[in-house]
Amino acid sequence: METTRHKTVIFFVTLAVTAFFTNFCWESLHGLLYKAHPGMPASAYVPMMLTMAAMDSLGITGLYFFTAFVAHRWFWELGLLNSLCFFLSGIVSACAVEYVSIFVLHLWQYAPSMPVLFGIGLIPLFQLSLTGLLSVFVARKVAGEE
């Protein structure tokens, strides 16, 4: 029982930490594809990236729980169906966030260098899905689930 609890704690801590750091890197790099970001001072840019990475980490944890609910397994396998569920729910979530942030709340604008599909940036569209699956993979390895 204690071993299972320990593995669960290790898994979710690793998932959150890995998601945070991979998304901090992703956010920092693709931030150059937004109009206001390249000219921002580091004193404003870094805290914004830290906040976005924390929100992405929470989002990835939520996507993990959603996939666990669909899979009827707390620790779901990284098979085709579960990975596809996670990936597609990540794209739907990212699409919703980007749409509301751009077209409803006007929180940010893309630079001309951002590739877009129907007005939504392709790079942020795939972010949660890709960094999330990587984070799940790392967390499973660290917790000894694979």
Secondary structure, 3 states (H helix, E strand, C coil): CHHHHHHHHHHHHHHHHHHHHHHHHHHHHHHHHECCHHHCCHHHHHHHHHHHHHHHHHHHHHHHHHHHHHHCCCCCCCCHHHHHHHHHHHHHHHHHHHHHHHHHCCCCCECCCCCEECCEEHHHHHHHHHHHHHHHHHHHHHHCCC
